[in-house]
């Protein structure tokens, strides 16, 4: 395919995500680079986003300051059947509208067939290796990348007809950057630790006590541990203060829906390094520019590795198990030293 400039006549874009619950914060963070790339490739285009019919609409609410008005409309009642035959018969008001560009980010053929029925100028989908798509990514881009963020960027490149890029780290609104600077003023070497993970049943948590061991080690080296606790981890606050008296526990402002996520991204730009499970907090810190040590067990880093300017993955599989308990403290400390040497994005 010969790379072409982005079509000047692309004024309306529909991005389809899912018909189910799009309620994983981390996966929504991984869609932000594609959104930024589309905004740069098609300046002025109106973006309609289809994020599913249930669950939290993260890009509409919790991540809204990071979206920065790049999404103009959310369609939350489009439930496309997975069956190809049912999808071809399905009716919805979206079929009476036309979009210059339709991007299908999922890969169930039935839903792809329905989306192709929407009147459009260009249709882009990776289903069946882009066989149902009007465009494919440029030759240098892999058709079936393992990382979710690379798949999203490949779709944006196919839509634009050329390689596209997203800022890394992602930009943070000035008010949130100032708030992060107040919480973590210049001077100390800050190391962030995010011991939580949303779905506790999956077993994605490295033991809390080992996070505290890492925090104590950082304090002994003259660094300031910054422990980030979400709403579900507030019960750990007293234990953190007892285990590591010098640790900072910033108030993430969870009383404001977009407070915690946006501020976490902003704090990510001010820390020398961060340690996190495969979690929303980990993706947020990485998006802000923190050199990451990401801990993986039952989930696959090949798919869910964060969008990060500097990343070291420590996987339980490398230590003989899928259980997070297999990851030794020493392996995390070694990785952390490499990342601290890179330093915070705020000085880049």
C-alpha positions as CSV (number, residue, x, y, z in Angstrom):
1,X,0.0,0.0,0.0
2,X,1.3,3.4,-0.9
3,X,1.2,5.7,2.1
4,X,-1.1,8.7,1.6
5,X,-1.8,11.8,3.5
6,X,-4.8,11.8,5.8
7,X,-8.0,12.5,3.8
8,X,-8.8,16.3,4.1
9,X,-12.5,15.5,3.7
10,X,-12.7,13.3,6.9
11,X,-15.1,15.3,9.0
12,X,-16.9,12.5,10.9
13,X,-15.4,9.4,12.6
14,X,-17.1,6.6,14.4
15,X,-15.0,4.4,16.7
16,X,-16.6,1.1,17.8
17,X,-15.2,-0.5,20.9
18,X,-17.7,-3.1,22.1
19,X,-21.4,-4.0,22.7
20,X,-20.6,-5.3,26.2
21,X,-19.2,-3.7,29.4
22,X,-16.1,-1.6,28.7
23,X,-15.3,-1.3,32.3
24,X,-11.6,-1.9,32.6
25,X,-9.8,1.3,33.4
26,X,-6.4,0.1,32.1
27,X,-7.8,-0.9,28.7
28,X,-9.4,2.5,28.3
29,X,-6.1,4.1,29.1
30,X,-4.6,2.0,26.3
31,X,-7.1,3.5,23.8
32,X,-6.0,7.1,24.5
33,X,-2.9,6.9,22.2
34,X,-5.2,5.9,19.3
35,X,-7.5,8.8,20.1
36,X,-4.6,11.3,20.2
37,X,-3.3,9.8,16.9
38,X,-6.7,10.2,15.2
39,X,-7.0,13.8,16.4
40,X,-3.7,14.6,14.9
41,X,-4.3,12.8,11.6
42,X,-7.8,14.2,11.1
43,X,-7.8,17.6,12.8
44,X,-11.3,19.0,13.2
45,X,-13.1,15.7,12.7
46,X,-16.0,15.0,14.9
47,X,-15.5,11.7,16.8
48,X,-18.4,9.5,17.8
49,X,-17.3,6.8,20.3
50,X,-19.3,3.6,20.9
51,X,-18.0,2.3,24.3
52,X,-20.6,-0.5,25.0
53,X,-24.0,-0.5,26.7
54,X,-23.1,-1.1,30.3
55,X,-20.3,-0.5,32.8
56,X,-18.4,2.7,33.5
57,X,-17.9,5.0,30.5
58,X,-14.3,5.9,31.5
59,X,-13.5,8.1,28.5
60,X,-16.7,10.1,29.1
61,X,-16.2,10.6,32.8
62,X,-13.2,9.3,34.7
63,X,-10.7,10.1,31.9
64,X,-12.5,13.1,30.5
65,X,-9.7,15.6,31.3
66,X,-7.2,13.5,29.4
67,X,-9.6,13.1,26.5
68,X,-9.7,16.8,26.3
69,X,-12.8,17.2,24.1
70,X,-11.4,14.9,21.4
71,X,-14.6,12.8,21.6
72,X,-17.7,14.7,20.7
73,X,-20.4,12.1,21.1
74,X,-20.9,8.8,22.9
75,X,-23.4,6.2,21.6
76,X,-24.2,3.8,24.5
77,X,-27.2,1.9,23.2
78,X,-25.7,0.0,20.2
79,X,-25.8,-3.7,21.2
80,X,-24.7,-5.7,18.1
81,X,-25.3,-9.4,18.2
82,X,-22.2,-11.6,18.0
83,X,-23.9,-14.0,15.5
84,X,-23.2,-13.0,11.9
85,X,-26.7,-13.8,10.8
86,X,-28.3,-11.9,13.6
87,X,-25.9,-9.0,13.1
88,X,-26.9,-8.8,9.4
89,X,-30.6,-8.6,10.4
90,X,-30.0,-6.2,13.3
91,X,-31.6,-2.7,13.2
92,X,-30.4,0.4,14.9
93,X,-30.7,4.2,14.3
94,X,-26.9,4.3,13.6
95,X,-27.7,2.7,10.2
96,X,-29.5,5.9,9.2
97,X,-26.4,8.0,9.7
98,X,-23.3,8.4,7.6
99,X,-19.6,8.7,8.7
100,X,-16.6,9.6,6.6
101,X,-14.6,7.0,8.6
102,X,-15.7,4.0,10.6
103,X,-13.1,2.2,12.8
104,X,-13.9,-1.2,14.2
105,X,-11.5,-2.0,17.1
106,X,-12.9,-5.5,17.9
107,X,-12.6,-8.7,15.9
108,X,-15.9,-10.6,16.1
109,X,-16.9,-11.1,12.4
110,X,-20.6,-10.7,13.1
111,X,-20.2,-7.3,14.6
112,X,-17.8,-6.3,11.9
113,X,-20.4,-7.2,9.3
114,X,-23.0,-5.0,11.0
115,X,-20.6,-2.1,11.2
116,X,-19.9,-2.3,7.5
117,X,-23.6,-1.7,7.0
118,X,-23.3,1.8,8.4
119,X,-23.1,4.3,5.5
120,X,-19.4,5.3,5.3
121,X,-16.7,6.7,3.2
122,X,-13.9,4.4,4.6
123,X,-14.2,1.3,6.8
124,X,-11.3,0.1,8.8
125,X,-11.2,-3.2,10.7
126,X,-8.5,-5.8,11.6
127,X,-11.0,-8.7,11.5
128,X,-9.7,-11.5,9.5
129,X,-6.4,-9.7,9.0
130,X,-8.1,-6.6,7.5
131,X,-9.9,-8.7,4.8
132,X,-13.1,-6.8,5.4
133,X,-11.3,-3.4,5.6
134,X,-11.0,-0.8,3.0
135,X,-7.5,0.0,4.1
136,X,-4.6,-1.9,5.8
137,X,-1.8,-0.5,7.9
138,X,1.4,0.5,6.1
139,X,3.8,-2.4,5.3
140,X,6.1,-1.6,8.2
141,X,3.3,-2.2,10.7
142,X,2.4,-5.7,11.9
143,X,-1.1,-6.8,11.0
144,X,-1.6,-8.8,14.2
145,X,0.4,-7.2,17.0
146,X,0.1,-8.8,20.4
147,X,0.0,-5.6,22.4
148,X,-3.4,-4.0,22.6
149,X,-2.0,-0.5,22.3
150,X,-0.1,-1.5,19.1
151,X,-3.3,-2.9,17.6
152,X,-5.1,0.4,18.3
153,X,-2.3,2.4,16.7
154,X,-2.3,0.0,13.7
155,X,-6.0,0.8,13.1
156,X,-5.3,4.5,13.3
157,X,-2.4,4.1,10.8
158,X,-4.7,2.1,8.5
159,X,-7.3,4.9,8.7
160,X,-4.7,7.6,8.0
161,X,-2.8,5.7,5.3
162,X,0.5,6.3,7.0
163,X,2.3,5.7,10.3
164,X,0.9,7.7,13.1
165,X,2.2,8.6,16.5
166,X,0.9,9.6,19.9
167,X,2.6,11.7,22.5
168,X,4.4,9.7,25.1
169,X,3.9,10.6,27.9
170,X,0.4,11.8,27.3
171,X,-0.2,15.5,28.0
172,X,-1.9,16.5,31.2
173,X,-4.1,19.6,31.7
174,X,-2.2,22.4,33.4
175,X,-4.4,22.5,36.5
176,X,-3.7,18.8,37.2
177,X,0.1,19.2,36.5
178,X,0.2,22.0,39.0
179,X,-1.7,20.0,41.6
180,X,0.8,17.1,41.1
181,X,3.7,19.6,41.5
182,X,2.2,20.8,44.8
183,X,2.0,17.2,46.1
184,X,5.4,16.2,44.8
185,X,7.6,19.4,44.8
186,X,11.0,19.4,43.1
187,X,14.0,18.1,45.1
188,X,13.4,14.5,46.4
189,X,13.7,11.4,44.3
190,X,10.1,10.0,44.4
191,X,9.3,6.3,43.7
192,X,5.6,5.4,43.2
193,X,4.1,2.2,44.4
194,X,0.6,1.1,43.4
195,X,-0.3,-2.1,45.3
196,X,-3.9,-2.4,44.2
197,X,-5.6,-4.0,41.2
198,X,-9.2,-3.8,40.3
199,X,-10.2,-7.4,39.9
200,X,-9.1,-9.2,43.1
201,X,-10.5,-12.5,42.0
202,X,-8.0,-12.8,39.1
203,X,-5.0,-12.9,41.4
204,X,-3.2,-9.9,39.9
205,X,-2.0,-8.6,43.3
206,X,1.6,-8.9,44.3
207,X,1.5,-9.3,48.1
208,X,1.0,-6.0,49.9
209,X,3.8,-6.8,52.4
210,X,6.3,-7.1,49.5
211,X,5.2,-3.7,48.2
212,X,6.0,-2.4,51.7
213,X,9.4,-4.1,51.7
214,X,10.2,-2.3,48.5
215,X,9.0,1.0,50.0
216,X,11.2,0.6,53.0
217,X,14.2,-0.2,50.8
218,X,13.6,3.0,48.9
219,X,13.3,5.1,52.1
220,X,16.6,3.6,53.3
221,X,18.2,4.8,50.1
222,X,17.1,8.3,50.8
223,X,14.2,8.3,48.3
224,X,10.6,9.1,49.1
225,X,8.1,6.3,48.5
226,X,4.8,7.5,47.1
227,X,2.0,5.0,47.8
228,X,-1.1,5.4,45.6
229,X,-4.2,3.9,47.1
230,X,-7.5,3.9,45.1
231,X,-11.0,3.8,46.7
232,X,-10.8,0.0,47.1
233,X,-7.5,0.1,49.0
234,X,-8.2,2.8,51.6
235,X,-8.2,0.2,54.3
236,X,-4.4,-0.2,53.7
237,X,-3.6,3.4,54.7
238,X,-2.9,2.7,58.4
239,X,-0.8,-0.3,57.4
240,X,1.3,1.9,55.0
241,X,1.9,4.6,57.6
242,X,2.9,2.0,60.2
243,X,5.2,0.0,57.8
244,X,6.9,3.1,56.1
245,X,6.4,6.2,58.3
246,X,8.2,8.4,55.7
247,X,5.9,7.4,52.8
248,X,3.6,9.9,51.1
249,X,0.0,9.0,50.5
250,X,-1.3,11.7,48.2
251,X,-5.0,12.5,48.3
252,X,-6.1,11.5,44.8
253,X,-9.4,13.4,45.1
254,X,-11.6,10.3,44.6
255,X,-14.6,12.4,45.5
256,X,-14.3,14.0,42.0
257,X,-14.9,11.3,39.4
258,X,-12.0,12.3,37.2
259,X,-9.8,13.3,40.2
260,X,-8.0,10.0,40.8
261,X,-7.2,8.9,37.3
262,X,-6.1,12.3,36.0
263,X,-4.0,13.2,39.0
264,X,-2.4,9.7,38.9
265,X,-1.2,10.4,35.4
266,X,0.1,13.8,36.4
267,X,2.0,12.2,39.4
268,X,3.5,9.7,37.0
269,X,5.4,12.6,35.3
270,X,7.0,13.5,38.6
271,X,8.3,10.2,39.9
272,X,11.7,8.7,39.1
273,X,10.1,5.3,38.7
274,X,7.0,3.3,39.7
275,X,6.1,-0.3,40.6
276,X,2.5,-1.5,39.9
277,X,0.5,-4.6,39.3
278,X,-1.2,-5.1,35.9
279,X,-3.8,-2.5,36.9
280,X,-5.5,0.7,36.0
281,X,-3.1,2.6,38.3
282,X,-0.1,1.1,36.6
283,X,-1.4,2.1,33.2
284,X,-2.1,5.6,34.4
285,X,1.4,6.1,35.9
286,X,2.9,4.8,32.7
287,X,0.8,7.1,30.6
288,X,2.2,10.0,32.7
289,X,5.7,9.1,31.9
290,X,6.9,7.1,34.9
291,X,9.6,4.6,34.2
292,X,7.6,1.5,35.0
293,X,8.3,-1.8,36.7
294,X,5.1,-3.8,35.8
295,X,4.3,-7.0,37.7
296,X,2.5,-9.7,35.8
297,X,1.2,-13.1,36.8
298,X,-2.1,-14.5,35.4
299,X,-2.5,-11.8,32.7
300,X,-0.3,-11.6,29.7
301,X,2.3,-8.8,29.3
302,X,2.5,-9.5,25.6
303,X,-1.1,-8.1,25.3
304,X,-1.5,-5.8,28.3
305,X,1.9,-4.1,28.7
306,X,1.3,-0.4,29.4
307,X,1.9,2.5,27.1
308,X,5.2,3.6,28.6
309,X,8.3,5.5,27.7
310,X,10.4,3.1,29.7
311,X,9.2,-0.4,30.8
312,X,10.6,-3.4,32.6
313,X,8.2,-6.3,33.0
314,X,8.7,-8.7,35.9
315,X,6.6,-11.8,35.3
316,X,5.8,-14.6,37.7
317,X,6.4,-17.0,34.8
318,X,10.1,-16.1,34.8
319,X,10.1,-17.4,38.4
320,X,8.4,-20.7,37.8
321,X,4.7,-19.9,38.3
322,X,1.7,-17.9,37.2
323,X,1.1,-16.9,40.9
324,X,2.2,-13.3,41.8
325,X,3.7,-14.7,45.0
326,X,6.5,-16.2,42.9
327,X,7.9,-12.8,42.1
328,X,10.8,-12.2,44.6
329,X,11.4,-8.8,46.2
330,X,15.0,-8.8,44.9
331,X,13.8,-9.0,41.2
332,X,11.6,-6.0,41.7
333,X,14.4,-4.0,43.5
334,X,16.9,-4.8,40.7
335,X,14.4,-3.6,38.0
336,X,13.6,-0.5,40.0
337,X,17.2,0.5,40.2
338,X,17.4,0.5,36.4
339,X,14.3,2.6,36.1
340,X,15.3,5.2,38.8
341,X,18.4,5.8,36.7
342,X,16.1,7.0,33.9
343,X,14.3,9.5,36.1
344,X,11.1,11.5,35.9
345,X,9.5,12.7,32.7
346,X,9.0,16.2,34.1
347,X,12.7,16.9,33.5
348,X,12.7,15.5,29.9
